[in-house]
């Protein structure tokens, strides 16, 4: 849960017009190296009910259900996935970061700090693959800056010494 051999790369045109859940499913599957099911809460009220039923922290933005092998995303993260064709936005970077974090849980990383490192490591590559942000550009550096800020602002149990 986050309070935030690879599959083929999808181009922007392949992802354009897809739902947030489809986009996040593609993103998570690249990081996990296997297909992973995802769901997007349709509203903040529905998300809060889902968290309450699962006895999850009300501040959670996503969580991995290992029994069902499904990553559940709150509306803020699903909304950020709609920014794939809008350039670098904090919402987009948060969605990429959280998707990578939850994918880490889906492949067996239990430690929250370790999973956050996955978010940090993958943010720029996912921005390149899915949003067309090229490496070594101001936009790519902005992705890394935002991802580092997410890591910095995370609760202590989500922070880890990530050498990025």
N, CA, C and O of each residue as an XYZ file, in Angstrom:
656
protein
N       0.862     -1.165      0.000
C       0.000      0.000      0.000
C       0.903      1.220      0.000
O       1.940      1.249      0.663
N       0.498      2.201     -0.738
C       1.277      3.431     -0.758
C       0.399      4.571     -0.344
O      -0.696      4.778     -0.869
N       0.909      5.305      0.613
C       0.175      6.515      1.025
C       0.649      7.488      0.045
O       0.582      8.716      0.087
N       1.602      5.994     -1.681
C       1.826      6.537     -3.045
C       2.599      5.456     -3.970
O       2.874      5.728     -5.139
N      13.262     -9.246    -17.985
C      12.774     -9.400    -19.333
C      11.462     -8.676    -19.426
O      10.478     -9.223    -18.928
N      11.328     -7.422    -20.049
C      10.199     -6.545    -20.024
C       9.251     -6.814    -21.184
O       9.636     -7.327    -22.235
N       8.005     -6.449    -20.950
C       7.006     -6.538    -21.996
C       7.286     -5.491    -23.056
O       8.022     -4.541    -22.790
N       6.726     -5.630    -24.245
C       6.991     -4.647    -25.296
C       6.597     -3.235    -24.868
O       5.647     -3.046    -24.109
N       7.329     -2.267    -25.357
C       7.042     -0.866    -25.093
C       5.829     -0.445    -25.902
O       5.716     -0.776    -27.083
N       4.920      0.288    -25.262
C       3.760      0.818    -25.962
C       4.051      2.243    -26.381
O       4.668      3.002    -25.634
N       3.617      2.604    -27.552
C       3.798      3.984    -27.999
C       2.651      4.831    -27.496
O       1.649      4.315    -27.000
N       2.808      6.143    -27.630
C       1.735      7.054    -27.233
C       0.459      6.715    -27.979
O      -0.620      6.724    -27.387
N       0.562      6.418    -29.262
C      -0.645      6.150    -30.038
C      -1.318      4.860    -29.589
O      -2.536      4.722    -29.709
N      -0.539      3.916    -29.075
C      -1.130      2.670    -28.607
C      -1.911      2.873    -27.320
O      -2.834      2.113    -27.025
N      -1.546      3.893    -26.552
C      -2.203      4.102    -25.275
C      -3.277      5.180    -25.354
O      -4.149      5.245    -24.488
N      -3.228      6.020    -26.372
C      -4.213      7.093    -26.513
C      -5.617      6.506    -26.612
O      -5.833      5.520    -27.316
N      -6.545      7.099    -25.924
C      -7.923      6.648    -25.986
C      -8.248      5.490    -25.056
O      -9.389      5.028    -25.033
N      -7.287      5.014    -24.296
C      -7.568      3.935    -23.365
C      -8.049      4.516    -22.046
O      -7.885      5.707    -21.779
N      -8.640      3.668    -21.232
C      -9.074      4.119    -19.915
C      -7.873      4.222    -18.992
O      -6.800      3.699    -19.291
N      -8.061      4.898    -17.870
C      -6.988      5.003    -16.879
C      -6.564      3.621    -16.405
O      -5.371      3.359    -16.248
N      -7.533      2.729    -16.174
C      -7.200      1.381    -15.707
C      -6.378      0.634    -16.756
O      -5.427     -0.065    -16.408
N      -6.727      0.771    -18.020
C      -5.947      0.107    -19.070
C      -4.535      0.664    -19.129
O      -3.570     -0.092    -19.245
N      -4.409      1.992    -19.049
C      -3.088      2.610    -19.061
C      -2.261      2.153    -17.873
O      -1.108      1.751    -18.029
N      -2.853      2.214    -16.678
C      -2.129      1.784    -15.479
C      -1.800      0.300    -15.536
O      -0.733     -0.110    -15.077
N      -2.687     -0.507    -16.085
C      -2.410     -1.936    -16.236
C      -1.201     -2.176    -17.121
O      -0.366     -3.027    -16.815
N      -1.101     -1.434    -18.215
C       0.061     -1.554    -19.102
C       1.336     -1.113    -18.399
O       2.373     -1.767    -18.511
N       1.259     -0.014    -17.681
C       2.421      0.518    -16.964
C       2.891     -0.476    -15.897
O       4.076     -0.801    -15.825
N       1.967     -0.951    -15.082
C       2.299     -1.888    -14.007
C       2.877     -3.178    -14.581
O       3.824     -3.734    -14.024
N       2.322     -3.650    -15.678
C       2.789     -4.905    -16.270
C       4.215     -4.794    -16.789
O       4.969     -5.765    -16.725
N       4.598     -3.634    -17.300
C       5.983     -3.427    -17.735
C       6.917     -3.543    -16.535
O       7.936     -4.230    -16.602
N       6.572     -2.879    -15.449
C       7.434     -2.886    -14.263
C       7.496     -4.279    -13.650
O       8.574     -4.742    -13.276
N       6.365     -4.943    -13.544
C       6.314     -6.265    -12.919
C       6.886     -7.359    -13.820
O       7.274     -8.423    -13.337
N       6.938     -7.103    -15.118
C       7.425     -8.124    -16.042
C       6.405     -9.215    -16.299
O       6.744    -10.290    -16.796
N       5.157     -8.938    -15.960
C       4.066     -9.891    -16.182
C       2.753     -9.120    -16.148
O       2.699     -8.015    -15.610
N       1.704     -9.686    -16.712
C       0.402     -8.998    -16.630
C      -0.070     -8.900    -15.177
O       0.034     -9.859    -14.412
N      -0.580     -7.747    -14.819
C      -1.127     -7.515    -13.483
C      -2.475     -6.824    -13.659
O      -2.587     -5.851    -14.405
N      -3.481     -7.321    -12.980
C      -4.803     -6.702    -13.041
C      -4.825     -5.455    -12.178
O      -4.195     -5.403    -11.122
N      -5.556     -4.449    -12.640
C      -5.707     -3.216    -11.873
C      -7.167     -2.793    -11.879
O      -7.946     -3.181    -12.750
N      -7.515     -1.992    -10.887
C      -8.843     -1.382    -10.864
C      -8.689      0.070    -10.461
O      -7.783      0.428     -9.707
N      -9.579      0.899    -10.967
C      -9.609      2.313    -10.628
C     -10.930      2.611     -9.940
O     -11.998      2.295    -10.465
N     -10.855      3.211     -8.780
C     -12.076      3.606     -8.077
C     -12.768      4.700     -8.889
O     -12.109      5.621     -9.372
N     -14.077      4.607     -9.042
C     -14.788      5.588     -9.868
C     -14.951      6.965     -9.226
O     -15.205      7.950     -9.921
N     -14.806      7.035     -7.906
C     -14.975      8.317     -7.222
C     -14.245      8.281     -5.888
O     -13.850      7.216     -5.412
N     -14.073      9.449     -5.293
C     -13.430      9.527     -3.978
C     -14.273      8.812     -2.928
O     -13.726      8.130     -2.062
N     -15.602      8.957     -2.992
C     -16.483      8.276     -2.031
C     -16.361      6.761     -2.150
O     -16.282      6.058     -1.143
N     -16.346      6.258     -3.390
C     -16.206      4.814     -3.603
C     -14.851      4.331     -3.086
O     -14.755      3.257     -2.491
N     -13.805      5.128     -3.315
C     -12.465      4.770     -2.845
C     -12.419      4.703     -1.322
O     -11.869      3.757     -0.759
N     -12.984      5.690     -0.662
C     -12.984      5.694      0.805
C     -13.767      4.510      1.363
O     -13.369      3.933      2.375
N     -14.867      4.143      0.723
C     -15.626      2.950      1.154
C     -14.778      1.686      0.971
O     -14.765      0.808      1.834
N     -14.078      1.605     -0.153
C     -13.228      0.445     -0.426
C     -12.117      0.334      0.619
O     -11.829     -0.756      1.115
N     -11.505      1.453      0.945
C     -10.441      1.442      1.956
C     -10.988      1.034      3.316
O     -10.357      0.263      4.040
N     -12.162      1.551      3.662
C     -12.780      1.215      4.944
C     -13.125     -0.266      5.015
O     -12.875     -0.910      6.034
N     -13.689     -0.807      3.956
C     -14.044     -2.233      3.933
C     -12.813     -3.117      4.058
O     -12.859     -4.173      4.688
N     -11.711     -2.681      3.453
C     -10.468     -3.450      3.520
C      -9.619     -3.126      4.723
O      -8.504     -3.631      4.850
N     -10.132     -2.285      5.614
C      -9.420     -1.848      6.808
C      -8.052     -1.263      6.455
O      -7.039     -1.580      7.079
N      -8.054     -0.399      5.434
C      -6.836      0.248      4.968
C      -6.789      1.677      5.507
O      -7.813      2.233      5.905
N      -5.606      2.257      5.515
C      -5.407      3.637      5.926
C      -6.176      4.564      4.978
O      -6.076      4.420      3.759
N      -6.926      5.492      5.515
C      -7.749      6.392      4.701
C      -6.905      7.308      3.815
O      -7.432      7.905      2.876
N      -5.599      7.432      4.097
C      -4.721      8.261      3.271
C      -4.134      7.498      2.082
O      -3.436      8.090      1.259
N      -4.403      6.215      1.981
C      -3.825      5.400      0.910
C      -4.298      5.888     -0.454
O      -5.456      6.270     -0.619
N      -3.397      5.870     -1.424
C      -3.756      6.241     -2.792
C      -3.814      5.013     -3.702
O      -4.302      5.084     -4.830
N      -3.305      3.878     -3.188
C      -3.318      2.622     -3.936
C      -2.949      1.494     -2.983
O      -2.356      1.726     -1.929
N      -3.308      0.270     -3.364
C      -2.845     -0.886     -2.592
C      -2.884     -2.129     -3.469
O      -3.650     -2.213     -4.430
N      -2.039     -3.090     -3.113
C      -1.971     -4.364     -3.829
C      -2.672     -5.426     -3.010
O      -2.361     -5.612     -1.834
N      -3.616     -6.124     -3.618
C      -4.310     -7.245     -2.998
C      -3.660     -8.524     -3.509
O      -3.950     -8.975     -4.617
N      -2.784     -9.106     -2.700
C      -2.042    -10.296     -3.093
C      -2.905    -11.525     -3.290
O      -2.574    -12.389     -4.103
N      -4.009    -11.619     -2.560
C      -4.900    -12.779     -2.715
C      -5.546    -12.802     -4.092
O      -5.680    -13.863     -4.701
N      -5.942    -11.644     -4.580
C      -6.596    -11.552     -5.887
C      -5.631    -11.150     -7.006
O      -6.003    -11.162     -8.179
N      -4.384    -10.790     -6.644
C      -3.386    -10.311     -7.586
C      -3.928     -9.121     -8.385
O      -3.891     -9.103     -9.616
N      -4.435     -8.127     -7.641
C      -5.000     -6.921     -8.241
C      -4.430     -5.703     -7.519
O      -4.337     -5.682     -6.291
N      -4.053     -4.694     -8.293
C      -3.660     -3.420     -7.720
C      -4.863     -2.492     -7.837
O      -5.417     -2.298     -8.919
N      -5.247     -1.930     -6.714
C      -6.378     -1.002     -6.661
C      -5.825      0.415     -6.568
O      -4.985      0.706     -5.716
N      -6.298      1.294     -7.447
C      -5.859      2.680     -7.473
C      -7.007      3.598     -7.113
O      -8.145      3.398     -7.538
N      -6.685      4.616     -6.315
C      -7.662      5.639     -5.993
C      -7.838      6.595     -7.159
O      -7.059      6.570     -8.112
N      -8.860      7.439     -7.085
C      -9.168      8.334     -8.209
C      -8.063      9.339     -8.529
O      -7.929      9.734     -9.687
N      -7.277      9.763     -7.558
C      -6.203     10.719     -7.854
C      -5.150     10.092     -8.759
O      -4.665     10.736     -9.689
N      -4.800      8.845     -8.491
C      -3.791      8.154     -9.300
C      -4.358      7.824    -10.669
O      -3.666      7.965    -11.678
N      -5.605      7.388    -10.715
C      -6.238      7.095    -12.008
C      -6.350      8.358    -12.845
O      -6.154      8.324    -14.060
N      -6.662      9.464    -12.201
C      -6.749     10.733    -12.914
C      -5.409     11.162    -13.475
O      -5.338     11.690    -14.585
N      -4.345     10.940    -12.717
C      -3.007     11.291    -13.193
C      -2.602     10.507    -14.418
O      -1.847     11.002    -15.255
N      -3.103      9.278    -14.534
C      -2.790      8.456    -15.703
C      -3.414      9.033    -16.967
O      -3.012      8.671    -18.073
N      -4.375      9.909    -16.822
C      -4.974     10.565    -17.989
C      -4.087     11.674    -18.527
O      -4.384     12.244    -19.577
N      -2.995     11.993    -17.823
C      -2.075     13.055    -18.247
C      -0.976     12.554    -19.185
O      -0.026     13.288    -19.457
N      -1.084     11.330    -19.681
C      -0.012     10.759    -20.493
C       0.322     11.599    -21.722
O       1.465     11.592    -22.181
N      -0.638     12.304    -22.249
C      -0.376     13.099    -23.447
C      -0.314     14.595    -23.156
O      -0.435     15.410    -24.071
N      -0.128     14.960    -21.890
C      -0.131     16.373    -21.505
C       1.232     16.876    -21.046
O       1.319     17.971    -20.490
N       2.279     16.122    -21.258
C       3.597     16.531    -20.775
C       3.752     16.181    -19.308
O       2.945     15.443    -18.744
N       4.785     16.711    -18.704
C       5.088     16.390    -17.309
C       4.179     17.199    -16.395
O       4.180     18.430    -16.421
N       3.406     16.487    -15.590
C       2.596     17.113    -14.547
C       2.869     16.361    -13.249
O       3.236     15.187    -13.284
N       2.698     17.013    -12.118
C       2.861     16.291    -10.852
C       1.924     15.081    -10.763
O       2.306     14.042    -10.224
N       0.709     15.210    -11.284
C      -0.239     14.089    -11.228
C       0.257     12.912    -12.053
O       0.125     11.764    -11.630
N       0.827     13.180    -13.223
C       1.364     12.101    -14.056
C       2.502     11.396    -13.330
O       2.520     10.168    -13.244
N       3.450     12.168    -12.809
C       4.602     11.559    -12.136
C       4.145     10.760    -10.916
O       4.668      9.675    -10.663
N       3.182     11.277    -10.159
C       2.653     10.529     -9.008
C       2.049      9.217     -9.470
O       2.245      8.190     -8.821
N       1.321      9.228    -10.575
C       0.718      7.991    -11.087
C       1.784      6.982    -11.489
O       1.661      5.798    -11.179
N       2.824      7.434    -12.173
C       3.909      6.535    -12.577
C       4.645      5.995    -11.354
O       4.938      4.802    -11.273
N       4.937      6.875    -10.411
C       5.641      6.490     -9.188
C       4.833      5.446     -8.418
O       5.371      4.413     -8.018
N       3.552      5.713     -8.212
C       2.694      4.804     -7.439
C       2.500      3.489     -8.183
O       2.492      2.426     -7.563
N       2.345      3.545     -9.501
C       2.199      2.308    -10.279
C       3.431      1.423    -10.110
O       3.300      0.213     -9.922
N       4.623      2.010    -10.173
C       5.852      1.230     -9.995
C       5.961      0.708     -8.564
O       6.371     -0.432     -8.350
N       5.598      1.531     -7.593
C       5.613      1.114     -6.181
C       4.726     -0.117     -5.990
O       5.152     -1.104     -5.391
N       3.504     -0.059     -6.495
C       2.577     -1.187     -6.314
C       3.005     -2.403     -7.128
O       2.783     -3.536     -6.701
N       3.614     -2.188     -8.296
C       4.141     -3.313     -9.078
C       5.225     -4.044     -8.293
O       5.338     -5.267     -8.374
N       6.018     -3.294     -7.536
C       7.044     -3.916     -6.694
C       6.387     -4.861     -5.694
O       6.877     -5.968     -5.473
N       5.288     -4.435     -5.094
C       4.569     -5.326     -4.176
C       4.053     -6.559     -4.913
O       4.078     -7.662     -4.368
N       3.591     -6.381     -6.137
C       3.042     -7.496     -6.912
C       4.091     -8.549     -7.247
O       3.744     -9.700     -7.510
N       5.362     -8.175     -7.241
C       6.418     -9.159     -7.503
C       7.148     -9.579     -6.235
O       8.191    -10.229     -6.298
N       6.597     -9.205     -5.083
C       7.121     -9.740     -3.828
C       7.914     -8.803     -2.948
O       8.434     -9.238     -1.921
N       8.031     -7.540     -3.302
C       8.729     -6.588     -2.436
C       7.745     -6.152     -1.356
O       6.785     -5.433     -1.633
N       7.991     -6.592     -0.126
C       7.079     -6.275      0.973
C       7.395     -4.955      1.647
O       6.495     -4.284      2.152
N       8.651     -4.581      1.660
C       9.106     -3.376      2.333
C       8.622     -2.131      1.605
O       8.824     -2.005      0.397
N       7.986     -1.209      2.324
C       7.460      0.009      1.703
C       8.585      0.892      1.172
O       8.455      1.482      0.100
N       9.681      0.986      1.911
C      10.810      1.785      1.440
C      11.411      1.216      0.162
O      11.741      1.956     -0.765
N      11.546     -0.090      0.124
C      12.052     -0.736     -1.090
C      11.122     -0.537     -2.270
O      11.575     -0.317     -3.393
N       9.820     -0.614     -2.020
C       8.848     -0.389     -3.093
C       8.906      1.061     -3.577
O       8.752      1.322     -4.770
N       9.127      2.001     -2.662
C       9.258      3.399     -3.073
C      10.498      3.593     -3.949
O      10.488      4.417     -4.864
N      11.559      2.841     -3.674
C      12.740      2.921     -4.542
C      12.378      2.527     -5.975
O      12.880      3.121     -6.929
N      11.508      1.526     -6.125
C      11.063      1.148     -7.464
C      10.387      2.328     -8.145
O      10.611      2.571     -9.331
N       9.554      3.071     -7.399
C       8.906      4.247     -7.967
C       9.925      5.256     -8.457
O       9.794      5.819     -9.544
N      10.934      5.473     -7.645
C      11.988      6.418     -7.995
C      12.788      5.929     -9.202
O      13.066      6.704    -10.117
N      13.158      4.650     -9.206
C      13.950      4.097    -10.297
C      13.207      4.114    -11.631
O      13.803      4.398    -12.671
N      11.919      3.815    -11.605
C      11.152      3.628    -12.831
C      10.525      4.903    -13.381
O      10.140      4.916    -14.550
N      10.404      5.967    -12.608
C       9.634      7.144    -13.031
C      10.060      7.675    -14.400
O       9.210      7.883    -15.266
N      11.346      7.895    -14.610
C      11.792      8.459    -15.885
C      11.574      7.494    -17.047
O      11.154      7.913    -18.126
N      11.852      6.217    -16.841
C      11.672      5.256    -17.932
C      10.197      5.130    -18.306
O       9.865      5.052    -19.489
N       9.322      5.109    -17.323
C       7.892      5.023    -17.626
C       7.401      6.287    -18.321
O       6.550      6.212    -19.207
N       7.923      7.440    -17.933
C       7.564      8.688    -18.611
C       8.016      8.645    -20.069
O       7.324      9.152    -20.953
N       9.164      8.046    -20.314
C       9.649      7.905    -21.690
C       8.755      6.947    -22.481
O       8.313      7.260    -23.586
N       8.502      5.795    -21.906
C       7.734      4.763    -22.609
C       6.289      5.163    -22.886
O       5.765      4.920    -23.973
N       5.661      5.770    -21.904
C       4.217      5.985    -21.999
C       3.797      7.426    -22.260
O       2.674      7.665    -22.702
N       4.674      8.388    -21.997
C       4.300      9.786    -22.217
C       5.221     10.485    -23.221
O       5.080     11.683    -23.467
N       6.151      9.742    -23.791
C       7.016     10.310    -24.815
C       8.041     11.303    -24.295
O       8.561     12.102    -25.074
N       8.351     11.278    -23.000
C       9.342     12.186    -22.412
C      10.733     11.580    -22.629
O      11.051     10.539    -22.054
N      11.550     12.217    -23.443
C      12.864     11.679    -23.775
C      13.852     11.880    -22.619
O      13.786     12.870    -21.891
N      14.767     10.917    -22.470
C      15.821     11.025    -21.470
C      16.702     12.246    -21.753
O      16.770     12.727    -22.884
N      17.370     12.735    -20.715
C      18.361     13.819    -20.811
C      17.762     15.107    -21.380
O      18.421     15.840    -22.117
N      16.519     15.364    -21.028
C      15.859     16.600    -21.426
C      15.377     17.303    -20.161
O      15.295     16.677    -19.104
N      15.059     18.583    -20.251
C      14.505     19.254    -19.066
C      13.251     18.555    -18.529
O      13.056     18.486    -17.316
N      12.416     18.046    -19.405
C      11.199     17.361    -18.958
C      11.543     16.088    -18.181
O      10.907     15.785    -17.172
N      12.539     15.350    -18.646
C      12.956     14.130    -17.952
C      13.548     14.462    -16.581
O      13.308     13.751    -15.605
N      14.314     15.537    -16.516
C      14.867     15.960    -15.223
C      13.752     16.387    -14.274
O      13.830     16.145    -13.069
N      12.710     17.022    -14.818
C      11.568     17.413    -13.998
C      10.852     16.179    -13.441
O      10.422     16.184    -12.288
N      10.721     15.129    -14.246
C      10.124     13.878    -13.759
C      10.906     13.380    -12.548
O      10.317     13.028    -11.526
N      12.228     13.349    -12.663
C      13.061     12.872    -11.555
C      12.937     13.780    -10.337
O      12.867     13.289     -9.210
N      12.909     15.090    -10.544
C      12.744     16.020     -9.413
C      11.433     15.768     -8.667
O      11.409     15.724     -7.437
N      10.360     15.604     -9.411
C       9.055     15.371     -8.785
C       9.059     14.032     -8.061
O       8.555     13.937     -6.942
N       9.622     12.991     -8.682
C       9.696     11.673     -8.044
C      10.525     11.743     -6.759
O      10.156     11.138     -5.752
N      11.624     12.465     -6.787
C      12.435     12.621     -5.577
C      11.664     13.355     -4.483
O      11.800     13.037     -3.302
N      10.854     14.336     -4.879
C      10.046     15.064     -3.893
C       8.994     14.137     -3.275
O       8.733     14.207     -2.074
N       8.392     13.272     -4.094
C       7.430     12.300     -3.571
C       8.112     11.411     -2.541
O       7.565     11.159     -1.468
N       9.316     10.935     -2.874
C      10.086     10.092     -1.954
C      10.418     10.863     -0.677
O      10.286     10.331      0.426
N      10.845     12.104     -0.827
C      11.224     12.926      0.322
C      10.040     13.187      1.249
O      10.199     13.189      2.470
N       8.857     13.407      0.683
C       7.669     13.746      1.461
C       6.952     12.528      2.039
O       5.998     12.682      2.803
N       7.388     11.342      1.693
C       6.731     10.116      2.161
C       6.935      9.926      3.659
O       7.914     10.418      4.220
N       6.011      9.211      4.312
C       6.205      8.885      5.726
C       7.517      8.106      5.916
O       7.995      7.471      4.976
N       8.093      8.149      7.104
C       9.399      7.511      7.338
C       9.481      6.046      6.894
O      10.503      5.625      6.352
N       8.426      5.273      7.118
C       8.487      3.850      6.744
C       8.516      3.637      5.234
O       8.786      2.526      4.778
N       8.240      4.690      4.443
C       8.282      4.604      2.986
C       9.584      5.130      2.422
O       9.835      5.022      1.222
N      10.410      5.695      3.279
C      11.683      6.247      2.796
C      12.768      5.199      2.911
O      12.799      4.416      3.860
N      13.631      5.194      1.962
C      14.752      4.276      1.953
C      15.900      4.984      1.244
O      15.683      5.950      0.512
N      17.097      4.512      1.457
C      18.250      5.102      0.779
C      18.291      4.582     -0.644
O      18.889      3.540     -0.915
N      17.663      5.297     -1.542
C      17.641      4.914     -2.955
C      18.733      5.695     -3.685
O      18.669      6.923     -3.739
N      19.706      5.029     -4.233
C      20.817      5.744     -4.896
C      20.435      6.246     -6.278
O      20.979      5.784     -7.281
N      19.501      7.192     -6.337
C      19.114      7.778     -7.634
C      19.267      9.274     -7.526
O      19.002      9.993     -8.489
